[in-house]
Amino acid sequence: MPSTSSRRPRTVAVPALAVVAATLLCSCSAGAGKGGSDPAPQKTAPLTASLGTAKDSAGPAPQISGARNGGTITIANPTGYTHLDPQKIYAGETYNTSLLWGRQLTQYQVVNGKPTLVGDLATDTGTSTDGGRTWTYHLKDGIAWEDGKPVTAQQVKYGIERTFAPGFELGPTYWPEWLTGSADRTAAVKKYGGPKDGDLNAIETPDAKTIVFHFPRPQADVPYMAAQSSSSPVRKDRDTGTSYDIKPLATGPYRIVEHRQNQRLTLERNPHWKPETDPIRHQYADRFEFTFGKKALNTSQEILAGRGDGTSTVTTRGELPPELHREAERDPGKRKLVVSGRQGAYTNDLYIKNSRVTDPEVRKAIAYLFPRQQARQVMGGPRAGEFATTLSSPAIVGWKPYDLYPAPPAGDITKAKEHLAKAKQPVTKLTYAYESDPVQDRVAQVLADAFAKAGITLVTKPLDPASFTHQVFRGPAPYDLWLSTNSVDWPTPSTLLPDQFHSRLDALSNGIRYQNPDVDRELERIEDIGDAKQKAAALIDLEQVVMKDAPVVPFLYPHISQVRGAHIGGAFIHPIYGSVSPAWLYRTTS
């Protein structure tokens, strides 16, 4: 059954500039390794991660045209990393950055903006011969740790076993749940408590190169889940407990030589990384210097102006500050330093609390009332993203375009009034909660003006950003509407409807309190489908059934803009992780 308590919400509040550079999953506006100006954002179109072959999984990674070796690259971000321990990482930008030093069973190869899931440590994306209950991986020859010792299947097993242990609750919970057949992590750790309990029988390692997973129920998405950082190997003899968060042992092209949390992080080449084993990463730069603490506005200004180290600096967290967008648009030299793209498999939606707004006719009216164009304009205009009509993102495997409530971008008051007239009871007032800041203040006013045209008073409730998510996701929270960014944990539909729309989920996961018994039964049927394509197709079809209830109003397929120095090549928005990816960067000059 779907988890009922352990899932953290995959919806996050929309920030002042439309999107968050966070977890998971984008069409890229600059191809890997290609500098120069970014073309206009692409129109809505699917860009999904296909499964690669064993040939695709062999190294080395395709060379980037014009890339050169040598030099230091500076990555300047306002904050440091909460976790570098691979089993604790659960944020897209951190996943993206950790590709520099960490490797997983599978990972995403990106060529000219197109993602392909390939074997990373493994020779392929995995094989299953019994409908998804058993998955087998074979490790490649020649993969070593930074001290030259070989990476083994037993070390991959140990790393995954750590996800059961105390202290790893904030990381992904899929391995514990799937390997024990448990509804949530709490139930899983009652069956197995981590490495202290000895070997986990659900994982076999018949030799140093083979690892076999046995799941009680079919799991079609193991190849995608195996790309999460939680699938990284860990050496038991080098497991330093909580200190492993500071300096994990490297298997990738770089190794950590110094890490002072929230101050700096320094990487140098890993001499034992072999490019012929790696179809994903490069080792162009000699060194990476991460700095933390400077305001994003100041860093972006230095990069755009080429001051100080700005020409060799990149940002990978957050957005280009809004006050610099217009400056960059006016100056061709600065404009080419802006790296933009669709932000992974996110959608921005207007959420409707179905337990409060119980009449589907009222929710349909809201879909027609929502003034997408005006709301997007105050959030930055077209650069904020493309208008969405679907619950899932075009980056999701099997995605299909549809629009059940077609309306012009400014909304359709006439259609909204038609649905309100069908409502069982008149609606004259709704409550809208939002994170308090100047941009969101203006969004709230735009919505209030639109709803007033249909005779609805929209009571706006600004909330403290630090506690916003907790407040709106409380079961009895007195809010009817709010804007959120919806995400998935990998680019298939398997962590969307099952983890957010089953009625048995708690308010932390199913924050809108959506309930439909027919949808519940179909989700439970789909859960036992072991074929990945069939499962994705069934979930995408079910998505339109859900949307007939109008539980949310799709708003944007969000875009993100970050900046690179004039002497940095290979900068693009990673199509899965939704931020500039360091593993493809190089210096264009010494």
C-alpha positions as a Python dict, from the first residue, in 0.01 Angstrom:
ca = {
    (1, 'M'): (0, 0, 0),
    (2, 'P'): (111, 360, -40),
    (3, 'S'): (297, 508, 251),
    (4, 'T'): (71, 656, 515),
    (5, 'S'): (311, 848, 732),
    (6, 'S'): (676, 855, 635),
    (7, 'R'): (670, 1065, 319),
    (8, 'R'): (771, 1425, 342),
    (9, 'P'): (563, 1651, 116),
    (10, 'R'): (691, 1683, -238),
    (11, 'T'): (523, 2019, -265),
    (12, 'V'): (709, 2331, -166),
    (13, 'A'): (588, 2685, -147),
    (14, 'V'): (650, 2901, -454),
    (15, 'P'): (922, 3154, -367),
    (16, 'A'): (945, 3516, -467),
    (17, 'L'): (1091, 3440, -807),
    (18, 'A'): (862, 3159, -907),
    (19, 'V'): (1078, 2853, -850),
    (20, 'V'): (1306, 2682, -602),
    (21, 'A'): (1633, 2520, -707),
    (22, 'A'): (1560, 2210, -505),
    (23, 'T'): (1473, 1834, -531),
    (24, 'L'): (1419, 1660, -808),
    (25, 'L'): (1345, 1698, -1161),
    (26, 'C'): (1372, 2048, -1767),
    (27, 'S'): (1453, 2129, -2101),
    (28, 'C'): (1792, 2288, -2122),
    (29, 'S'): (1850, 2615, -2295),
    (30, 'A'): (2222, 2565, -2334),
    (31, 'G'): (2365, 2234, -2449),
    (32, 'A'): (2637, 2073, -2242),
    (33, 'G'): (2967, 2225, -2327),
    (34, 'K'): (2829, 2497, -2549),
    (35, 'G'): (2884, 2853, -2434),
    (36, 'G'): (2732, 3162, -2587),
    (37, 'S'): (2385, 3303, -2569),
    (38, 'D'): (2087, 3100, -2461),
    (39, 'P'): (1802, 3060, -2709),
    (40, 'A'): (1446, 3140, -2608),
    (41, 'P'): (1285, 2886, -2372),
    (42, 'Q'): (1145, 2589, -2557),
    (43, 'K'): (773, 2544, -2602),
    (44, 'T'): (604, 2280, -2395),
    (45, 'A'): (730, 1945, -2515),
    (46, 'P'): (823, 1618, -2348),
    (47, 'L'): (1189, 1567, -2259),
    (48, 'T'): (1210, 1245, -2065),
    (49, 'A'): (1495, 1024, -1951),
    (50, 'S'): (1498, 707, -2159),
    (51, 'L'): (1672, 390, -2041),
    (52, 'G'): (2011, 340, -2202),
    (53, 'T'): (2179, 16, -2306),
    (54, 'A'): (2492, -159, -2181),
    (55, 'K'): (2677, 13, -2466),
    (56, 'D'): (2549, 353, -2349),
    (57, 'S'): (2667, 264, -1998),
    (58, 'A'): (3029, 209, -2101),
    (59, 'G'): (3274, 496, -2061),
    (60, 'P'): (3416, 735, -2132),
    (61, 'A'): (3159, 1015, -2136),
    (62, 'P'): (3112, 1183, -2475),
    (63, 'Q'): (3362, 1463, -2511),
    (64, 'I'): (3232, 1819, -2507),
    (65, 'S'): (3331, 2005, -2821),
    (66, 'G'): (3587, 2275, -2743),
    (67, 'A'): (3643, 2169, -2382),
    (68, 'R'): (3992, 2209, -2241),
    (69, 'N'): (4174, 2076, -1936),
    (70, 'G'): (4312, 2265, -1639),
    (71, 'G'): (4236, 2558, -1414),
    (72, 'T'): (4019, 2621, -1110),
    (73, 'I'): (3643, 2671, -1114),
    (74, 'T'): (3475, 2864, -834),
    (75, 'I'): (3117, 2780, -733),
    (76, 'A'): (2975, 3058, -518),
    (77, 'N'): (2651, 2989, -336),
    (78, 'P'): (2483, 3175, -50),
    (79, 'T'): (2463, 2866, 174),
    (80, 'G'): (2658, 2546, 228),
    (81, 'Y'): (2543, 2185, 222),
    (82, 'T'): (2339, 2035, 503),
    (83, 'H'): (2443, 1683, 403),
    (84, 'L'): (2717, 1529, 189),
    (85, 'D'): (2672, 1180, 333),
    (86, 'P'): (2527, 1005, 25),
    (87, 'Q'): (2256, 824, 221),
    (88, 'K'): (2134, 1156, 368),
    (89, 'I'): (2126, 1368, 51),
    (90, 'Y'): (1769, 1447, -56),
    (91, 'A'): (1792, 1768, -260),
    (92, 'G'): (1834, 1803, -636),
    (93, 'E'): (2115, 2059, -639),
    (94, 'T'): (2312, 1856, -385),
    (95, 'Y'): (2258, 1539, -592),
    (96, 'N'): (2386, 1736, -890),
    (97, 'T'): (2698, 1864, -714),
    (98, 'S'): (2780, 1530, -552),
    (99, 'L'): (2828, 1380, -899),
    (100, 'L'): (3175, 1536, -879),
    (101, 'W'): (3288, 1291, -613),
    (102, 'G'): (3021, 1023, -583),
    (103, 'R'): (2894, 746, -809),
    (104, 'Q'): (2577, 537, -792),
    (105, 'L'): (2449, 217, -949),
    (106, 'T'): (2286, 421, -1227),
    (107, 'Q'): (2297, 786, -1328),
    (108, 'Y'): (2186, 1029, -1599),
    (109, 'Q'): (2407, 1083, -1900),
    (110, 'V'): (2331, 1420, -2063),
    (111, 'V'): (2426, 1490, -2425),
    (112, 'N'): (2307, 1814, -2586),
    (113, 'G'): (2048, 1856, -2314),
    (114, 'K'): (1895, 1508, -2356),
    (115, 'P'): (1906, 1279, -2050),
    (116, 'T'): (1955, 902, -2073),
    (117, 'L'): (1960, 678, -1766),
    (118, 'V'): (2265, 452, -1788),
    (119, 'G'): (2469, 224, -1567),
    (120, 'D'): (2719, 419, -1357),
    (121, 'L'): (2890, 179, -1118),
    (122, 'A'): (2685, -90, -1289),
    (123, 'T'): (2728, -226, -1639),
    (124, 'D'): (2367, -138, -1727),
    (125, 'T'): (2045, -9, -1569),
    (126, 'G'): (1966, -347, -1414),
    (127, 'T'): (1780, -661, -1516),
    (128, 'S'): (1472, -830, -1375),
    (129, 'T'): (1329, -1161, -1489),
    (130, 'D'): (1039, -1207, -1247),
    (131, 'G'): (813, -909, -1300),
    (132, 'G'): (1016, -659, -1098),
    (133, 'R'): (1058, -852, -772),
    (134, 'T'): (1425, -934, -827),
    (135, 'W'): (1680, -694, -975),
    (136, 'T'): (2041, -780, -1055),
    (137, 'Y'): (2335, -546, -1111),
    (138, 'H'): (2692, -623, -1210),
    (139, 'L'): (2967, -372, -1126),
    (140, 'K'): (3215, -257, -1388),
    (141, 'D'): (3581, -349, -1374),
    (142, 'G'): (3835, -87, -1272),
    (143, 'I'): (3625, 136, -1042),
    (144, 'A'): (3822, 242, -735),
    (145, 'W'): (3799, 463, -430),
    (146, 'E'): (4020, 769, -395),
    (147, 'D'): (4279, 557, -212),
    (148, 'G'): (4296, 306, -500),
    (149, 'K'): (4104, 22, -334),
    (150, 'P'): (3837, -139, -554),
    (151, 'V'): (3466, -65, -516),
    (152, 'T'): (3276, -387, -436),
    (153, 'A'): (2917, -506, -435),
    (154, 'Q'): (2943, -557, -59),
    (155, 'Q'): (3020, -185, -18),
    (156, 'V'): (2714, -93, -225),
    (157, 'K'): (2510, -321, -1),
    (158, 'Y'): (2653, -163, 313),
    (159, 'G'): (2571, 185, 186),
    (160, 'I'): (2209, 86, 123),
    (161, 'E'): (2186, -88, 461),
    (162, 'R'): (2279, 243, 624),
    (163, 'T'): (1948, 392, 503),
    (164, 'F'): (1772, 184, 772),
    (165, 'A'): (1989, 314, 1057),
    (166, 'P'): (1909, 593, 1307),
    (167, 'G'): (2012, 933, 1174),
    (168, 'F'): (1912, 858, 815),
    (169, 'E'): (1543, 943, 852),
    (170, 'L'): (1575, 1260, 642),
    (171, 'G'): (1714, 1077, 339),
    (172, 'P'): (1506, 890, 80),
    (173, 'T'): (1304, 606, 233),
    (174, 'Y'): (1257, 386, -74),
    (175, 'W'): (1524, 126, -2),
    (176, 'P'): (1390, 50, 349),
    (177, 'E'): (1028, 43, 237),
    (178, 'W'): (1076, -152, -84),
    (179, 'L'): (1320, -410, 53),
    (180, 'T'): (1096, -496, 350),
    (181, 'G'): (758, -448, 183),
    (182, 'S'): (667, -187, 444),
    (183, 'A'): (422, 99, 415),
    (184, 'D'): (670, 343, 567),
    (185, 'R'): (1020, 368, 710),
    (186, 'T'): (904, 330, 1070),
    (187, 'A'): (761, -12, 990),
    (188, 'A'): (1069, -102, 785),
    (189, 'V'): (1320, -42, 1064),
    (190, 'K'): (1118, -267, 1295),
    (191, 'K'): (1211, -547, 1056),
    (192, 'Y'): (1572, -443, 1005),
    (193, 'G'): (1756, -172, 1197),
    (194, 'G'): (2059, -116, 979),
    (195, 'P'): (2417, -254, 974),
    (196, 'K'): (2409, -316, 1351),
    (197, 'D'): (2161, -599, 1278),
    (198, 'G'): (2407, -773, 1046),
    (199, 'D'): (2345, -847, 680),
    (200, 'L'): (2010, -768, 521),
    (201, 'N'): (1896, -1090, 355),
    (202, 'A'): (1695, -903, 91),
    (203, 'I'): (2027, -803, -69),
    (204, 'E'): (2259, -1074, -199),
    (205, 'T'): (2621, -1025, -302),
    (206, 'P'): (2733, -1361, -443),
    (207, 'D'): (3066, -1208, -544),
    (208, 'A'): (3247, -876, -541),
    (209, 'K'): (3089, -765, -868),
    (210, 'T'): (2727, -880, -831),
    (211, 'I'): (2444, -739, -621),
    (212, 'V'): (2090, -882, -625),
    (213, 'F'): (1787, -714, -470),
    (214, 'H'): (1482, -914, -363),
    (215, 'F'): (1162, -713, -317),
    (216, 'P'): (841, -858, -167),
    (217, 'R'): (637, -667, -426),
    (218, 'P'): (710, -574, -788),
    (219, 'Q'): (916, -255, -822),
    (220, 'A'): (927, -127, -1177),
    (221, 'D'): (1126, 189, -1103),
    (222, 'V'): (1437, 39, -946),
    (223, 'P'): (1665, 165, -1230),
    (224, 'Y'): (1556, 525, -1161),
    (225, 'M'): (1563, 492, -785),
    (226, 'A'): (1914, 344, -811),
    (227, 'A'): (2035, 681, -941),
    (228, 'Q'): (1962, 845, -607),
    (229, 'S'): (2261, 919, -391),
    (230, 'S'): (2134, 664, -139),
    (231, 'S'): (2253, 396, -386),
    (232, 'S'): (2616, 498, -338),
    (233, 'P'): (2870, 256, -189),
    (234, 'V'): (3022, 323, 152),
    (235, 'R'): (3332, 155, 295),
    (236, 'K'): (3263, 20, 643),
    (237, 'D'): (3623, 82, 744),
    (238, 'R'): (3589, 449, 645),
    (239, 'D'): (3238, 508, 780),
    (240, 'T'): (3293, 787, 1032),
    (241, 'G'): (2931, 818, 1138),
    (242, 'T'): (2808, 1177, 1158),
    (243, 'S'): (3150, 1300, 1035),
    (244, 'Y'): (3090, 1128, 702),
    (245, 'D'): (2863, 1423, 627),
    (246, 'I'): (3172, 1643, 613),
    (247, 'K'): (3406, 1438, 395),
    (248, 'P'): (3271, 1126, 222),
    (249, 'L'): (3520, 904, 42),
    (250, 'A'): (3527, 969, -332),
    (251, 'T'): (3461, 735, -625),
    (252, 'G'): (3409, 1011, -884),
    (253, 'P'): (3655, 1230, -1075),
    (254, 'Y'): (3723, 1459, -777),
    (255, 'R'): (3794, 1409, -409),
    (256, 'I'): (3724, 1639, -117),
    (257, 'V'): (4045, 1779, 30),
    (258, 'E'): (3889, 2035, 264),
    (259, 'H'): (3537, 2106, 386),
    (260, 'R'): (3450, 2369, 640),
    (261, 'Q'): (3074, 2371, 666),
    (262, 'N'): (2909, 2694, 551),
    (263, 'Q'): (3253, 2839, 470),
    (264, 'R'): (3424, 2653, 188),
    (265, 'L'): (3462, 2320, 11),
    (266, 'T'): (3769, 2230, -196),
    (267, 'L'): (3793, 1947, -449),
    (268, 'E'): (4093, 1820, -640),
    (269, 'R'): (4134, 1554, -907),
    (270, 'N'): (4090, 1195, -792),
    (271, 'P'): (4392, 1013, -940),
    (272, 'H'): (4218, 674, -919),
    (273, 'W'): (3911, 770, -1122),
    (274, 'K'): (3921, 607, -1464),
    (275, 'P'): (3729, 786, -1739),
    (276, 'E'): (3690, 463, -1936),
    (277, 'T'): (3455, 339, -1660),
    (278, 'D'): (3242, 653, -1648),
    (279, 'P'): (2984, 741, -1920),
    (280, 'I'): (2867, 1055, -1739),
    (281, 'R'): (3135, 1271, -1583),
    (282, 'H'): (3439, 1465, -1695),
    (283, 'Q'): (3758, 1574, -1521),
    (284, 'Y'): (3838, 1891, -1714),
    (285, 'A'): (3918, 2130, -1427),
    (286, 'D'): (4210, 2073, -1192),
    (287, 'R'): (4022, 2202, -893),
    (288, 'F'): (3683, 2322, -766),
    (289, 'E'): (3656, 2587, -497),
    (290, 'F'): (3313, 2626, -336),
    (291, 'T'): (3251, 2941, -133),
    (292, 'F'): (2949, 3003, 86),
    (293, 'G'): (2798, 3303, 257),
    (294, 'K'): (2798, 3582, -2),
    (295, 'K'): (2459, 3718, -104),
    (296, 'A'): (2332, 3591, -438),
    (297, 'L'): (2288, 3948, -566),
    (298, 'N'): (2653, 4035, -503),
    (299, 'T'): (2782, 3712, -658),
    (300, 'S'): (2566, 3755, -969),
    (301, 'Q'): (2680, 4116, -1011),
    (302, 'E'): (3047, 4009, -997),
    (303, 'I'): (2989, 3734, -1254),
    (304, 'L'): (2796, 3956, -1497),
    (305, 'A'): (3051, 4238, -1463),
    (306, 'G'): (3354, 4005, -1474),
    (307, 'R'): (3494, 4154, -1153),
    (308, 'G'): (3743, 3969, -934),
    (309, 'D'): (3698, 3593, -975),
    (310, 'G'): (3366, 3649, -1151),
    (311, 'T'): (3489, 3527, -1490),
    (312, 'S'): (3565, 3180, -1346),
    (313, 'T'): (3265, 3158, -1111),
    (314, 'V'): (2931, 2977, -1140),
    (315, 'T'): (2619, 2970, -926),
    (316, 'T'): (2433, 2643, -878),
    (317, 'R'): (2183, 2740, -608),
    (318, 'G'): (1885, 2971, -633),
    (319, 'E'): (1787, 3210, -907),
    (320, 'L'): (1941, 3505, -1083),
    (321, 'P'): (1805, 3793, -870),
    (322, 'P'): (1510, 3965, -1043),
    (323, 'E'): (1672, 4308, -1041),
    (324, 'L'): (1951, 4171, -1263),
    (325, 'H'): (1728, 4005, -1523),
    (326, 'R'): (1645, 4326, -1707),
    (327, 'E'): (2008, 4439, -1694),
    (328, 'A'): (2118, 4110, -1851),
    (329, 'E'): (1845, 4127, -2115),
    (330, 'R'): (1961, 4471, -2229),
    (331, 'D'): (2329, 4377, -2257),
    (332, 'P'): (2416, 4098, -2508),
    (333, 'G'): (2747, 4035, -2332),
    (334, 'K'): (2574, 3975, -2002),
    (335, 'R'): (2278, 3793, -2155),
    (336, 'K'): (2503, 3512, -2281),
    (337, 'L'): (2617, 3451, -1922),
    (338, 'V'): (2264, 3363, -1810),
    (339, 'V'): (2193, 2989, -1819),
    (340, 'S'): (1821, 2909, -1830),
    (341, 'G'): (1603, 2604, -1870),
    (342, 'R'): (1297, 2417, -1753),
    (343, 'Q'): (1339, 2316, -1391),
    (344, 'G'): (1330, 1941, -1408),
    (345, 'A'): (1001, 1763, -1347),
    (346, 'Y'): (842, 2036, -1140),
    (347, 'T'): (504, 2198, -1185),
    (348, 'N'): (375, 2506, -1006),
    (349, 'D'): (10, 2468, -912),
    (350, 'L'): (-269, 2644, -729),
    (351, 'Y'): (-359, 2394, -459),
    (352, 'I'): (-719, 2361, -343),
    (353, 'K'): (-792, 2201, -8),
    (354, 'N'): (-1055, 1951, -119),
    (355, 'S'): (-1174, 1885, 237),
    (356, 'R'): (-1277, 2251, 262),
    (357, 'V'): (-1373, 2324, -99),
    (358, 'T'): (-1573, 2003, -132),
    (359, 'D'): (-1785, 2081, -440),
    (360, 'P'): (-1609, 1986, -769),
    (361, 'E'): (-1807, 2258, -948),
    (362, 'V'): (-1648, 2522, -727),
    (363, 'R'): (-1302, 2378, -789),
    (364, 'K'): (-1368, 2381, -1165),
    (365, 'A'): (-1476, 2743, -1136),
    (366, 'I'): (-1146, 2822, -965),
    (367, 'A'): (-962, 2657, -1257),
    (368, 'Y'): (-1130, 2903, -1494),
    (369, 'L'): (-1091, 3200, -1259),
    (370, 'F'): (-718, 3159, -1205),
    (371, 'P'): (-540, 3449, -1384),
    (372, 'R'): (-224, 3267, -1496),
    (373, 'Q'): (-97, 3547, -1715),
    (374, 'Q'): (-126, 3822, -1454),
    (375, 'A'): (20, 3600, -1180),
    (376, 'R'): (316, 3500, -1397),
    (377, 'Q'): (377, 3861, -1497),
    (378, 'V'): (430, 3977, -1139),
    (379, 'M'): (654, 3673, -1081),
    (380, 'G'): (890, 3771, -1361),
    (381, 'G'): (701, 3712, -1685),
    (382, 'P'): (775, 3433, -1935),
    (383, 'R'): (1114, 3361, -1781),
    (384, 'A'): (928, 3218, -1480),
    (385, 'G'): (804, 2928, -1693),
    (386, 'E'): (555, 2798, -1948),
    (387, 'F'): (185, 2781, -1872),
    (388, 'A'): (91, 2432, -1750),
    (389, 'T'): (-226, 2237, -1822),
    (390, 'T'): (-129, 1898, -1676),
    (391, 'L'): (-67, 1770, -1326),
    (392, 'S'): (265, 1611, -1422),
    (393, 'S'): (559, 1774, -1597),
    (394, 'P'): (666, 1716, -1959),
    (395, 'A'): (987, 1572, -1811),
    (396, 'I'): (793, 1270, -1681),
    (397, 'V'): (821, 938, -1867),
    (398, 'G'): (496, 874, -2056),
    (399, 'W'): (373, 1234, -2023),
    (400, 'K'): (78, 1329, -2245),
    (401, 'P'): (-54, 1681, -2308),
    (402, 'Y'): (-414, 1755, -2212),
    (403, 'D'): (-621, 2051, -2094),
    (404, 'L'): (-945, 1964, -1916),
    (405, 'Y'): (-1028, 2326, -1832),
    (406, 'P'): (-920, 2528, -2136),
    (407, 'A'): (-916, 2897, -2065),
    (408, 'P'): (-724, 3195, -2198),
    (409, 'P'): (-418, 3290, -1988),
    (410, 'A'): (-613, 3576, -1827),
    (411, 'G'): (-889, 3338, -1715),
    (412, 'D'): (-1250, 3289, -1823),
    (413, 'I'): (-1497, 3461, -1589),
    (414, 'T'): (-1798, 3347, -1791),
    (415, 'K'): (-1708, 2978, -1764),
    (416, 'A'): (-1625, 3022, -1397),
    (417, 'K'): (-1970, 3168, -1328),
    (418, 'E'): (-2133, 2878, -1516),
    (419, 'H'): (-1971, 2628, -1279),
    (420, 'L'): (-2046, 2839, -973),
    (421, 'A'): (-2411, 2839, -1076),
    (422, 'K'): (-2405, 2456, -1065),
    (423, 'A'): (-2261, 2448, -712),
    (424, 'K'): (-2480, 2295, -442),
    (425, 'Q'): (-2425, 2597, -218),
    (426, 'P'): (-2327, 2955, -307),
    (427, 'V'): (-1962, 3043, -248),
    (428, 'T'): (-1890, 3401, -152),
    (429, 'K'): (-1558, 3375, 34),
    (430, 'L'): (-1236, 3171, 11),
    (431, 'T'): (-906, 3194, 199),
    (432, 'Y'): (-570, 3214, 22),
    (433, 'A'): (-245, 3151, 216),
    (434, 'Y'): (95, 3256, 87),
    (435, 'E'): (452, 3321, 190),
    (436, 'S'): (485, 3684, 285),
    (437, 'D'): (716, 3879, 56),
    (438, 'P'): (668, 4169, -189),
    (439, 'V'): (627, 3953, -501),
    (440, 'Q'): (380, 3717, -339),
    (441, 'D'): (190, 4015, -198),
    (442, 'R'): (132, 4124, -557),
    (443, 'V'): (32, 3771, -665),
    (444, 'A'): (-224, 3762, -384),
    (445, 'Q'): (-372, 4091, -502),
    (446, 'V'): (-392, 3964, -861),
    (447, 'L'): (-585, 3658, -744),
    (448, 'A'): (-812, 3864, -520),
    (449, 'D'): (-902, 4094, -810),
    (450, 'A'): (-981, 3799, -1038),
    (451, 'F'): (-1199, 3619, -783),
    (452, 'A'): (-1387, 3940, -709),
    (453, 'K'): (-1508, 3948, -1070),
    (454, 'A'): (-1696, 3625, -999),
    (455, 'G'): (-1841, 3755, -674),
    (456, 'I'): (-1594, 3574, -446),
    (457, 'T'): (-1406, 3757, -174),
    (458, 'L'): (-1056, 3611, -150),
    (459, 'V'): (-926, 3660, 203),
    (460, 'T'): (-546, 3669, 175),
    (461, 'K'): (-335, 3534, 460),
    (462, 'P'): (39, 3615, 448),
    (463, 'L'): (238, 3361, 651),
    (464, 'D'): (594, 3345, 777),
    (465, 'P'): (802, 3172, 504),
    (466, 'A'): (989, 2965, 764),
    (467, 'S'): (670, 2797, 886),
    (468, 'F'): (455, 2818, 571),
    (469, 'T'): (473, 2453, 467),
    (470, 'H'): (404, 2327, 817),
    (471, 'Q'): (106, 2558, 852),
    (472, 'V'): (-69, 2485, 523),
    (473, 'F'): (-14, 2108, 542),
    (474, 'R'): (-168, 2074, 887),
    (475, 'G'): (-487, 1870, 860),
    (476, 'P'): (-715, 2132, 1021),
    (477, 'A'): (-536, 2433, 867),
    (478, 'P'): (-803, 2696, 779),
    (479, 'Y'): (-679, 2769, 426),
    (480, 'D'): (-862, 2695, 102),
    (481, 'L'): (-595, 2783, -154),
    (482, 'W'): (-218, 2823, -182),
    (483, 'L'): (51, 2811, -450),
    (484, 'S'): (300, 2527, -435),
    (485, 'T'): (570, 2366, -646),
    (486, 'N'): (501, 1999, -703),
    (487, 'S'): (788, 1758, -760),
    (488, 'V'): (871, 1389, -799),
    (489, 'D'): (1173, 1193, -682),
    (490, 'W'): (1270, 1073, -1029),
    (491, 'P'): (1131, 1138, -1378),
    (492, 'T'): (852, 880, -1386),
    (493, 'P'): (496, 919, -1254),
    (494, 'S'): (548, 661, -979),
    (495, 'T'): (604, 913, -699),
    (496, 'L'): (329, 1157, -798),
    (497, 'L'): (-22, 1014, -761),
    (498, 'P'): (73, 721, -531),
    (499, 'D'): (259, 944, -285),
    (500, 'Q'): (32, 1249, -291),
    (501, 'F'): (-325, 1156, -391),
    (502, 'H'): (-415, 831, -211),
    (503, 'S'): (-677, 900, 57),
    (504, 'R'): (-488, 695, 316),
    (505, 'L'): (-194, 935, 309),
    (506, 'D'): (-165, 1180, 595),
    (507, 'A'): (-187, 1558, 563),
    (508, 'L'): (189, 1587, 529),
    (509, 'S'): (175, 1402, 196),
    (510, 'N'): (-183, 1453, 74),
    (511, 'G'): (-201, 1814, 185),
    (512, 'I'): (-510, 1894, -20),
    (513, 'R'): (-691, 1597, 140),
    (514, 'Y'): (-798, 1455, -196),
    (515, 'Q'): (-1025, 1150, -173),
    (516, 'N'): (-1161, 932, -450),
    (517, 'P'): (-1221, 560, -375),
    (518, 'D'): (-1201, 468, -744),
    (519, 'V'): (-860, 636, -769),
    (520, 'D'): (-746, 455, -453),
    (521, 'R'): (-838, 116, -598),
    (522, 'E'): (-665, 192, -927),
    (523, 'L'): (-350, 307, -748),
    (524, 'E'): (-344, -19, -556),
    (525, 'R'): (-384, -218, -877),
    (526, 'I'): (-109, -22, -1051),
    (527, 'E'): (130, -75, -761),
    (528, 'D'): (168, -441, -855),
    (529, 'I'): (260, -372, -1218),
    (530, 'G'): (620, -483, -1264),
    (531, 'D'): (676, -345, -1614),
    (532, 'A'): (801, 15, -1604),
    (533, 'K'): (638, 127, -1930),
    (534, 'Q'): (303, -28, -1844),
    (535, 'K'): (309, 123, -1497),
    (536, 'A'): (394, 470, -1628),
    (537, 'A'): (120, 452, -1891),
    (538, 'A'): (-139, 345, -1633),
    (539, 'L'): (-45, 627, -1397),
    (540, 'I'): (-52, 889, -1673),
    (541, 'D'): (-399, 770, -1777),
    (542, 'L'): (-514, 784, -1414),
    (543, 'E'): (-385, 1139, -1387),
    (544, 'Q'): (-662, 1262, -1616),
    (545, 'V'): (-921, 1081, -1402),
    (546, 'V'): (-786, 1266, -1099),
    (547, 'M'): (-793, 1599, -1281),
    (548, 'K'): (-1163, 1553, -1364),
    (549, 'D'): (-1213, 1623, -992),
    (550, 'A'): (-1015, 1951, -1031),
    (551, 'P'): (-814, 1895, -710),
    (552, 'V'): (-549, 2151, -814),
    (553, 'V'): (-508, 2409, -1091),
    (554, 'P'): (-191, 2362, -1302),
    (555, 'F'): (-4, 2691, -1332),
    (556, 'L'): (353, 2667, -1466),
    (557, 'Y'): (620, 2431, -1588),
    (558, 'P'): (880, 2645, -1410),
    (559, 'H'): (1208, 2766, -1550),
    (560, 'I'): (1523, 2858, -1362),
    (561, 'S'): (1801, 3104, -1452),
    (562, 'Q'): (2153, 3094, -1309),
    (563, 'V'): (2479, 3260, -1416),
    (564, 'R'): (2824, 3149, -1532),
    (565, 'G'): (3146, 3344, -1567),
    (566, 'A'): (3273, 3444, -1910),
    (567, 'H'): (3558, 3191, -1884),
    (568, 'I'): (3335, 2895, -1795),
    (569, 'G'): (3210, 2646, -2055),
    (570, 'G'): (2980, 2348, -2033),
    (571, 'A'): (2715, 2524, -1823),
    (572, 'F'): (2358, 2402, -1868),
    (573, 'I'): (2056, 2334, -1649),
    (574, 'H'): (2060, 1962, -1572),
    (575, 'P'): (1739, 1816, -1716),
    (576, 'I'): (1676, 1603, -1407),
    (577, 'Y'): (1828, 1792, -1116),
    (578, 'G'): (1723, 2140, -1228),
    (579, 'S'): (2039, 2344, -1170),
    (580, 'V'): (2376, 2407, -1335),
    (581, 'S'): (2567, 2080, -1324),
    (582, 'P'): (2933, 2107, -1212),
    (583, 'A'): (3032, 1768, -1358),
    (584, 'W'): (3027, 1909, -1714),
    (585, 'L'): (3205, 2242, -1650),
    (586, 'Y'): (3544, 2348, -1785),
    (587, 'R'): (3761, 2660, -1801),
    (588, 'T'): (3780, 2822, -2144),
    (589, 'T'): (4103, 2999, -2047),
    (590, 'S'): (4380, 2930, -1796),
}
